Structure formats: C-alpha cells, structure tokens
Amino acid sequence: MTVAARDSVREDLIQALELGTVQTISVASSSAATGSAMASGSRVVRVVSTTDCHIIFAASPTATTSSTYLPANQVEYFKVPVPGTSKLAAIRANADGTLFVTEMA
C-alpha cells in the first residue's frame, strides 16, 4: 500500500515511491531483457545504466539502436506500459555495461 510522504515542517505532500524488486541486464552487442515481467503492482521503473544504451518495453522486447536512447549514469523513470506483462530490453550504444531496473510502487 502506498502512503503519502509529507514534509516535516509544512506537511506538504512529497512525491515519493517505494523501492521494489531490482533486476539487472547485461548490456552488450545483442539485445538482452529482464528475466521476468514487471510485477502487476509496479507502475513505474527507475533505470540507470553504466553505459550508453538503447531500451524498449514489450512483452517480448528486442532492443535495437533505433530504440529509446539512455545515456550512461543518468537516472530515468518510466511508466510501465502493461504491469504484469512488460519486460525491458537493452542493447549497447558503444561499450558493454549493466542496466539496473528498479520497480517502484
């Protein structure tokens, strides 16, 4: 269950999400995907890669160099297209690395 976080001084709402399952993808010259779909309760994922890469969401995704570009070491948040079904795939732009995918609830 999500609980609203509040500022301790003015009691203003703070936008925050709970950390969930973390999956990693070995980013290389061939597309690779998360081992399992995002949980049905995960509406958002936090992603960060150690290398420049291209990413795509789908039930059976295959990333290409035409897929969405994600620069190295830049944290991004994405809406999960179909929770419970969607996976994330990645392919390198230049060098091998690791993509970290954190489900948020």
Secondary structure, 3 states (H helix, E strand, C coil): CCCCEECCCCCCEECCCCEEEEEEEEECCCCEECCCCCCCCCCEEEEEECCCEEEEEECCCCCCCCCEEECCCCCEEEECCCCCCCEEEEEECCCCEEEEEEEEC
